[in-house]
Amino acid sequence: MPRGHPLLLGPSKRKRIAGLDVPGALTVTAGLTLLVHGLGTKDATPLPGFVLPAAGLMLLSALMPIERRARNPLLPRHCCATILSSPATS
């Protein structure tokens, strides 16, 4: 490609794509993985049966504060408010 090729194209007219919520994605992935793995392999690990599911639930409960601070959250802000204000969590 010639060196001046990007200059010939001019500025991009595409809209900016929303950013990724990497901390939220890592938290939900790790939380669900630990929860499912812990429930599926209770007797196959040297740990007590409640450790992996409990760690998964702790990570999933940390998801709400992470999503509240995120610029582009995985869960929209009104979903977090609905989940936290529902009668089931009271």
ABEGO torsion letter per residue (X at the ends): XBAAAAAAAEBBABBBBBBBBAAAAAAAAAAAAAAAAAAABAAABABBAAAAAAAAAAAAAAAAAAAAABABBABBAAAAAAAAABAAAX
